[in-house]
Amino acid sequence: MHAHLERVSQRLQIAGLPPLETPAVSADAIASSHHEPDHDFDLDDDGLAELSPPGSPSAVQAPMDAYLAPSKDATPAGPVQTSGGASRARTQKRPDIISKGLVSPEDAEALVRFYMTELDSVIYGTAGPHATVHAVREASPTLLAVICTVAALHDVEHAHLYDVCYREFRHLVSAALFEKRDIEHVRALDVAAFWLPDTSRVVLYEAVRRLGDLRAHRHIGKACTPPDDAFTTTATTQQQQQQHPTRDGARDRVRLWYTLYMCDQHLSVLYNRDSLIRRDRDILDKRGLFLAAEDATMHDLRVVAQVSLLLCMSRMKETFGSEYPTRVSEALAPQIPVFVDELEQWLAHFPPQFRQEPGTGEFPHFAFKLHYLFARLYLGHHVFRGLHSGLIPEIFLPAAAMAQEASLAIFTMILNEDVLRRTLVKVPSYVHIMMSFAGHFLLELCLKHREQLGINVEECYRCISRTVSMLRDTPMTRHHPLSRVTDGLAKRLVDFAAAYGKEVLTESPPGSRLVSTTTQTQSNNNNNELPPFGAPFVGVPGPTTGPVFDLESAVMPDEFTYADYGDVGFPGPLSDFAIKYD
């Protein structure tokens, strides 16, 4: 090589290369590199998320790749860490929520067991590779902290541990912001994005960035390869295993990518913002091949089904827009039946393939129908944007009726399905918030469009009221999102009654008129009887200075997931849900 470069230099008439030299390395320097501790070395920093430099110019995948040097050479933290030193560093366990004394080993074991048996199946077995508290501790302190946090959020018996677990999780995520982490840290962020609405956006952004650094989407090819044909990996070190996982590891990474895509789309809907991940990705196009693998599970079926549904919803957003107060053009009306047909095809394709298996849990059986109703509500609600108090254009009446029917069907389904009612407290916050939106939306339709849509106001009110009463009787922790949803809906029922002109709505036989407070009070005083079936729970009355929900802002309000559901209001066209917590 040196001789060739010499000839090139002579041909170009430039100065030749200096002679090759081998720098001398003293024995003391070698010993120092092996035995002197690197005080700047972070035990949490395994270099696993750092991109390796390309082996040749043809291997460059992005301009930044060529700039990156090997992680240890490029780190100005101290001398190069030898493989033996790095191995010894990794064998030292990183401090976690147990070793710090924040949670006892017994409580941590109970929390991890609760999460694995009650919650993990709901989000597609995301933490599945680590089934015990020992395995979780070995995987990642952040994963242990978030699992304990989510479990304490749902387990009434350990609710007192929520605050300390949550603070430790936030601390670990914040401390790792500028540090390198492996795939298990991303797994922890993924779990948090599903279950913790207070931090979902922040951890999602971080998870998407880190999963992109790990090039998880590039493993779709290996993940779709038949097990017998999958090429083996020769990776020996932990860093090589992270960069070149086995086929099972590749499928695990693809699942993580898909679940993060779901979280991204959920927040895109709830916050009314653009998604972080583009739709034109090869990994999305190959989701059918991923599901067709002979070892695909029911979790994989649910993952692919959700991704397909959310892709459809993202196209709805692109088609009809989301900028308030622009009304949807009537020229777009023919697009609505196209999306309706796509939703019907989704419902006919995926749910029949689902089979109950050990570890899938009870909720997935109902999740297909519930998410289908959410999608129909999301599609139909666009036509109310910018209407103010005017009539719904005739061309949009079918879509408006579809949104109203979907909202009512959500509450009817909750009331009629015992298993769904029982598991509703153990589902991600996206479900709770969409249910809350359906209730607010339905009550406002009863106020403004009941005649045009032929809405049975009593039926709608009864369904929401009974659901609130049922949720009030469901044991849940104080911090649980569903608790705030329940308080918010209870207050809206009172505000709705005041806006409708009544202070109390009683449950009456279908077809009868709503009874005013004065009439009902006189009837109760004269007959000394309770209203038929008992009066529904409506919470504590709140301010009644105006409409409780403005359909002018019928797009999903900004900052929805940061709402204090007990104090949410819709007083004006630009109302958002940025209400601070108590």
C-alpha positions in Angstrom: 0.0 0.0 0.0 2.8 2.4 0.9 4.6 1.7 -2.4 1.4 2.4 -4.4 1.0 5.7 -2.6 4.6 6.6 -3.3 4.0 6.1 -7.1 0.9 8.2 -7.0 2.8 11.0 -5.2 5.5 10.9 -7.9 3.0 10.9 -10.7 1.2 14.0 -9.1 4.6 15.6 -8.4 3.8 16.0 -4.7 5.9 15.3 -1.6 6.3 11.7 -0.8 5.0 10.0 2.3 7.1 9.9 5.4 8.5 6.4 6.3 6.3 4.0 8.2 6.9 4.1 11.9 5.7 1.9 14.8 5.4 3.9 17.9 7.1 2.4 20.9 4.9 1.5 23.8 6.5 1.1 27.2 5.7 -1.7 29.5 4.7 0.8 32.1 2.2 2.3 29.8 0.7 -1.1 29.0 0.5 -1.9 32.7 -1.0 1.4 33.4 -3.7 0.8 30.8 -4.6 -2.5 32.5 -4.4 -1.5 36.1 -5.1 2.2 36.6 -8.8 2.8 37.1 -10.4 5.3 34.8 -12.2 7.6 37.1 -14.2 9.2 34.3 -15.5 5.8 33.1 -19.2 5.5 33.6 -20.3 2.0 34.5 -23.6 2.7 32.8 -21.7 3.5 29.6 -21.1 0.3 27.7 -20.8 1.9 24.3 -23.6 -0.2 23.1 -25.7 2.5 21.4 -22.7 4.2 19.7 -22.4 3.7 16.0 -19.4 1.8 14.9 -17.3 3.5 12.1 -17.7 1.9 8.7 -15.2 -0.7 7.7 -14.7 0.8 4.2 -16.0 3.8 2.3 -18.7 1.6 0.7 -20.1 0.8 4.1 -20.9 4.4 4.9 -24.7 4.7 5.4 -24.9 8.3 6.5 -22.6 11.3 6.5 -22.4 11.1 10.3 -21.2 7.5 10.1 -17.9 8.5 8.5 -17.3 11.0 11.2 -17.8 8.6 14.1 -14.7 7.0 15.6 -14.6 3.9 17.8 -16.4 4.8 21.0 -13.4 4.4 23.2 -10.9 6.2 20.9 -13.4 9.1 20.4 -14.2 9.5 24.1 -11.9 12.1 25.7 -12.7 10.7 29.1 -9.3 9.0 29.7 -7.1 6.2 28.4 -8.4 3.5 26.2 -10.3 0.8 28.1 -9.0 -2.6 27.2 -11.3 -5.5 26.5 -10.4 -7.0 29.8 -11.1 -3.7 31.7 -14.4 -3.2 29.9 -15.4 -6.8 30.8 -14.6 -6.2 34.4 -16.5 -2.9 34.4 -19.6 -4.6 33.0 -19.4 -7.3 35.6 -19.9 -4.7 38.3 -23.6 -4.4 38.9 -25.0 -0.9 38.4 -27.0 0.5 41.3 -30.7 0.0 41.0 -33.8 0.7 43.0 -33.2 -2.3 45.2 -29.5 -1.8 45.9 -30.2 1.8 46.7 -32.6 0.8 49.4 -35.6 2.6 47.8 -37.6 -0.6 47.5 -37.2 -3.8 49.4 -36.4 -7.0 47.5 -39.7 -8.5 48.6 -41.7 -5.5 47.3 -39.7 -5.4 44.1 -40.4 -9.0 43.5 -44.1 -8.5 44.1 -44.2 -5.5 41.8 -42.4 -7.3 39.0 -44.6 -10.4 39.4 -47.7 -8.2 39.3 -46.5 -6.4 36.1 -45.6 -9.6 34.3 -48.8 -11.5 35.2 -51.3 -8.6 34.9 -50.0 -5.9 32.6 -47.2 -7.0 30.2 -49.5 -9.1 28.0 -51.6 -6.0 27.4 -48.7 -4.3 25.6 -47.8 -7.3 23.6 -45.3 -8.9 26.0 -42.8 -6.1 25.6 -40.8 -7.1 28.7 -41.3 -10.8 28.0 -37.6 -11.8 27.7 -37.2 -10.9 31.4 -39.8 -12.7 33.5 -38.3 -12.5 37.0 -37.0 -9.7 39.2 -33.5 -11.2 38.9 -33.7 -11.1 35.1 -35.0 -7.5 35.1 -32.2 -6.4 37.5 -29.6 -8.0 35.2 -31.1 -6.3 32.2 -31.3 -2.7 33.2 -31.8 -0.5 36.3 -34.1 1.7 34.3 -36.3 -1.3 33.2 -36.6 -2.4 36.8 -37.6 1.1 37.9 -40.2 1.6 35.2 -41.7 -1.9 35.8 -42.0 -1.1 39.5 -43.5 2.3 38.8 -46.1 0.9 36.4 -47.0 -1.9 38.8 -47.3 0.5 41.7 -49.6 2.7 39.6 -52.0 -0.2 39.1 -51.5 -2.4 42.2 -53.6 -0.9 45.1 -51.6 -2.9 47.7 -48.3 -1.3 46.6 -49.6 2.1 45.6 -47.5 3.7 48.4 -44.4 2.9 46.4 -45.4 4.7 43.3 -43.8 8.1 44.1 -40.4 6.7 45.0 -40.4 4.4 42.0 -41.5 7.1 39.7 -38.8 9.6 41.0 -36.1 7.0 40.5 -37.2 6.2 37.0 -37.2 9.9 36.0 -33.8 10.2 37.6 -32.3 7.3 35.6 -33.7 8.6 32.4 -32.4 12.1 33.0 -29.0 10.9 34.0 -28.7 8.8 30.9 -29.7 11.6 28.5 -26.1 12.1 27.2 -24.9 8.6 27.9 -24.9 5.5 25.7 -27.3 2.8 26.6 -28.3 -0.6 25.2 -31.5 -2.1 23.9 -32.8 -2.8 27.4 -32.9 0.9 28.2 -35.0 1.4 25.1 -37.3 -1.3 26.3 -37.8 0.6 29.5 -38.6 3.8 27.6 -41.1 1.8 25.5 -42.9 0.5 28.6 -43.1 4.0 30.0 -44.5 5.5 26.8 -47.4 3.1 27.0 -48.2 3.4 30.7 -47.1 6.7 32.1 -49.1 9.6 30.5 -47.2 12.2 32.5 -43.9 11.4 30.7 -45.0 9.6 27.6 -43.9 12.3 25.1 -40.5 12.8 26.6 -39.6 9.2 26.9 -41.0 8.5 23.4 -38.7 11.1 21.8 -35.8 9.6 23.6 -36.7 6.0 22.7 -37.1 6.8 19.0 -33.7 8.5 19.0 -32.0 5.6 20.7 -33.7 2.9 18.6 -32.7 4.8 15.5 -29.1 4.8 16.7 -29.4 1.1 17.2 -30.7 0.7 13.6 -33.5 -1.5 14.8 -35.5 -1.1 11.6 -32.7 -2.7 9.6 -33.3 -6.0 11.3 -36.6 -6.6 9.5 -34.9 -8.7 6.9 -33.5 -11.2 9.4 -36.7 -11.1 11.5 -38.7 -12.3 8.4 -36.2 -15.1 7.5 -37.4 -18.6 8.3 -35.7 -20.0 11.4 -33.9 -22.8 9.4 -32.6 -20.3 6.8 -31.5 -17.6 9.2 -27.8 -16.9 9.0 -25.9 -17.4 12.2 -24.0 -14.6 14.0 -20.4 -14.8 15.0 -20.7 -12.0 17.5 -18.9 -12.7 20.7 -18.7 -9.4 22.6 -21.7 -7.7 24.1 -21.3 -4.8 21.7 -21.1 -7.1 18.7 -24.2 -8.9 19.9 -26.0 -5.6 20.1 -25.1 -4.7 16.6 -25.6 -8.2 15.1 -28.3 -10.0 17.1 -29.6 -13.5 16.4 -32.9 -14.0 14.6 -34.8 -14.0 17.8 -33.0 -10.8 18.9 -33.9 -9.3 15.5 -37.6 -10.1 15.9 -37.5 -8.7 19.4 -36.1 -5.4 18.1 -38.6 -5.2 15.3 -41.4 -5.7 17.9 -39.9 -2.9 19.9 -39.9 -0.7 16.8 -43.5 -1.5 16.0 -44.6 -0.8 19.6 -42.8 2.5 19.6 -44.5 3.3 16.3 -47.9 2.7 18.0 -47.0 5.0 20.9 -45.9 7.6 18.4 -49.2 7.4 16.5 -51.2 7.4 19.8 -49.6 10.6 20.8 -50.0 12.0 17.3 -53.8 11.5 17.8 -54.0 12.7 21.4 -51.8 15.8 21.0 -52.9 16.6 17.4 -49.3 16.8 16.2 -47.2 15.3 13.5 -45.8 11.9 14.2 -42.1 11.4 14.6 -41.8 8.3 12.4 -42.6 8.5 8.7 -44.9 6.1 7.1 -42.6 5.3 4.1 -40.5 2.8 6.0 -39.5 -0.6 4.7 -40.2 -2.1 8.2 -43.8 -1.0 7.9 -44.3 -2.4 4.4 -42.9 -5.8 5.6 -45.2 -6.2 8.6 -47.1 -8.9 6.7 -44.0 -10.9 6.2 -43.1 -10.5 9.9 -46.5 -11.9 10.8 -46.2 -14.7 8.3 -43.2 -16.2 10.1 -44.0 -19.7 11.3 -43.0 -18.8 14.9 -45.2 -15.6 15.0 -47.2 -15.4 18.2 -50.6 -13.9 19.0 -48.7 -10.9 20.4 -47.3 -10.5 16.9 -50.7 -10.6 15.4 -52.0 -7.9 17.7 -48.9 -5.8 17.0 -49.3 -5.9 13.3 -53.1 -5.3 13.6 -52.5 -2.2 15.6 -49.8 -0.9 13.3 -52.2 -1.4 10.3 -55.0 0.4 12.0 -52.8 3.3 13.1 -51.5 3.6 9.6 -55.0 4.0 8.4 -55.7 6.7 11.0 -52.6 8.5 10.0 -53.8 8.7 6.5 -57.1 10.1 7.8 -55.2 12.9 9.5 -53.2 13.6 6.3 -56.4 13.6 4.2 -58.6 15.8 6.3 -55.9 17.9 8.0 -55.8 18.9 11.6 -55.4 22.7 11.6 -58.1 24.5 13.6 -60.4 26.2 12.6 -60.3 25.1 9.0 -63.4 23.2 8.0 -63.2 20.0 6.1 -63.9 20.7 2.5 -67.1 19.0 1.2 -65.0 17.9 -1.8 -63.3 15.4 0.6 -66.6 13.7 1.5 -66.1 10.8 -1.0 -62.9 9.9 1.0 -64.9 9.1 4.1 -66.5 5.9 2.7 -63.0 4.8 1.5 -61.7 4.9 5.0 -64.9 3.3 6.4 -64.3 0.4 4.0 -60.7 0.1 5.1 -61.8 -0.1 8.7 -64.4 -2.8 7.9 -61.7 -4.8 6.1 -59.4 -4.5 9.1 -62.2 -5.8 11.4 -62.9 -8.7 9.1 -59.2 -9.6 8.7 -57.5 -9.5 12.0 -59.9 -10.4 14.9 -60.9 -13.8 13.4 -57.2 -14.8 13.4 -56.8 -14.2 17.1 -56.7 -17.2 19.4 -56.6 -17.1 23.2 -53.3 -18.5 24.4 -51.6 -18.7 27.8 -50.0 -15.3 28.4 -52.2 -13.2 26.1 -54.5 -12.0 28.9 -58.2 -11.2 28.8 -58.2 -7.7 27.2 -57.0 -8.5 23.7 -60.3 -10.3 22.8 -62.1 -6.9 23.3 -59.3 -4.7 22.2 -59.9 -5.3 18.5 -63.5 -4.0 18.7 -62.6 -1.1 21.0 -59.9 0.2 18.8 -62.1 -0.2 15.8 -64.7 2.1 17.5 -62.0 4.6 18.4 -61.0 4.7 14.7 -64.5 5.3 13.6 -64.9 8.1 16.1 -61.7 9.6 15.0 -62.7 9.5 11.4 -66.2 11.0 11.9 -65.2 13.7 14.4 -63.3 15.6 11.6 -66.6 16.8 10.0 -67.5 18.9 13.1 -64.4 21.0 12.8 -65.2 24.7 12.3 -69.0 24.2 12.4 -69.4 26.6 15.3 -73.1 26.3 16.1 -74.3 25.8 12.5 -75.9 22.7 11.0 -73.9 19.8 9.8 -73.7 19.8 6.0 -75.9 17.2 4.6 -73.1 15.5 2.8 -71.3 14.9 6.1 -74.4 13.6 8.0 -73.4 9.9 7.6 -70.0 10.6 9.0 -71.4 12.6 11.9 -73.9 9.9 12.7 -71.0 7.3 12.6 -69.0 9.3 15.1 -72.0 9.6 17.4 -72.8 5.9 17.1 -69.2 4.9 17.8 -69.1 7.1 20.9 -72.2 5.5 22.3 -71.1 2.0 21.3 -67.9 2.5 23.3 -69.8 3.1 26.6 -72.4 0.4 25.7 -69.6 -2.1 25.2 -68.0 -1.3 28.5 -71.3 -1.7 30.3 -72.2 -5.0 28.6 -68.9 -6.8 28.8 -68.0 -7.9 32.4 -64.5 -8.9 31.4 -63.8 -5.5 29.7 -65.1 -3.7 32.8 -62.8 -5.7 35.0 -59.7 -5.2 32.8 -60.3 -1.5 31.9 -58.2 -0.5 34.9 -55.3 -2.5 33.4 -55.0 -1.0 30.0 -52.7 1.8 28.7 -53.7 5.5 29.1 -54.5 5.9 25.4 -57.6 3.8 25.9 -58.7 5.8 28.9 -58.2 9.1 27.1 -60.0 8.0 24.0 -62.9 6.9 26.2 -62.9 10.2 27.9 -62.9 12.1 24.6 -65.8 9.9 23.4 -67.8 10.9 26.5 -67.1 14.7 26.1 -67.8 14.5 22.4 -71.1 12.6 22.9 -72.5 15.0 25.5 -71.7 18.0 23.3 -73.5 16.3 20.3 -76.5 15.9 22.6 -76.4 19.7 23.3 -75.9 21.0 19.7 -77.0 18.4 17.2 -79.5 16.1 18.9 -82.3 17.1 16.5 -80.3 16.9 13.3 -78.8 13.5 14.3 -81.9 12.2 16.0 -79.9 11.5 19.2 -81.7 9.8 22.2 -80.3 12.1 24.9 -81.5 10.0 27.8 -79.8 6.9 26.5 -76.5 8.7 25.9 -76.6 10.3 29.4 -77.5 7.0 31.1 -74.7 5.1 29.4 -72.0 7.6 30.4 -73.5 8.0 33.9 -73.6 4.3 34.5 -70.0 3.9 33.3 -68.9 6.6 35.7 -70.7 4.9 38.6 -69.1 1.6 37.7 -65.7 3.2 37.5 -66.2 4.8 40.9 -66.7 1.4 42.4 -63.5 0.0 40.7 -60.5 -0.1 43.1 -57.7 1.9 41.7 -54.8 4.0 42.9 -55.0 7.7 43.4 -52.5 8.4 40.5 -54.2 6.1 38.0 -55.2 7.9 34.8 -58.6 6.2 34.9 -59.3 7.9 38.2 -58.8 11.3 36.6 -60.9 10.3 33.6 -63.7 9.3 36.0 -63.6 12.6 37.9 -63.6 14.5 34.6 -66.5 12.7 33.1 -68.5 13.0 36.4 -68.0 16.8 36.3 -69.0 17.0 32.7 -72.2 15.2 33.4 -73.2 17.9 35.9 -72.1 20.7 33.5 -74.0 19.0 30.7 -77.1 18.9 32.9 -76.8 22.6 33.7 -76.2 23.5 30.0 -79.1 21.4 28.9 -81.3 23.3 31.4 -81.7 20.6 34.0 -79.8 20.1 37.2 -80.4 16.4 37.5 -81.2 13.9 34.8 -83.0 10.7 36.0 -83.0 7.3 34.4 -86.3 7.0 32.7 -87.9 4.4 30.5 -86.9 4.9 26.8 -89.0 7.5 25.1 -89.9 9.5 28.1 -88.9 13.1 28.5 -86.1 14.3 30.8 -87.4 15.4 34.2 -86.4 18.8 35.6 -85.1 19.2 39.1 -88.2 21.1 40.3 -90.6 18.5 38.9 -88.5 15.5 40.2 -88.1 17.1 43.6 -91.8 17.7 43.9 -92.5 14.1 42.8 -90.1 12.7 45.3 -91.5 14.9 48.1 -95.1 13.9 47.3 -94.5 10.2 46.7 -91.5 9.7 49.0 -89.9 7.6 46.2 -86.6 7.6 44.4 -86.4 8.1 40.7 -86.7 4.9 38.6 -83.6 2.7 38.9 -82.0 5.3 41.2 -80.4 8.5 40.2 -77.1 8.1 38.4 -73.9 9.4 39.9 -73.1 12.9 38.5 -70.2 14.0 40.8 -69.8 17.4 42.3 -71.3 20.3 40.4 -68.8 22.6 38.7 -69.0 26.0 37.0 -71.8 26.3 34.5 -71.0 29.6 32.8 -71.1 28.2 29.3 -70.9 25.1 27.1 -68.7 22.4 28.4 -67.3 21.3 25.1 -66.9 23.3 21.9 -67.1 21.3 18.7 -65.2 24.1 17.0 -62.2 22.5 18.5 -63.4 18.9 17.9 -59.9 17.9 16.8 -58.1 16.1 19.6 -57.1 18.9 21.9 -53.4 19.7 22.4 -51.7 18.5 25.5 -54.5 15.9 26.1 -52.5 13.5 28.0 -51.2 16.1 30.4 -54.7 17.0 31.5 -56.0 17.0 35.0 -59.2 15.3 34.0 -61.1 16.7 36.9 -60.5 20.3 35.8 -60.5 20.0 32.1 -62.7 22.6 30.3 -63.6 23.5 26.8 -64.7 27.1 27.2 -63.4 28.5 23.9 -62.2 27.5 20.4 -58.6 27.5 21.3 -59.0 25.5 24.5 -56.3 23.0 25.2 -55.8 20.5 28.0 -52.7 22.0 29.5 -54.0 22.0 33.0 -51.4 21.3 35.7 -51.8 18.5 38.2 -52.8 19.0 41.7 
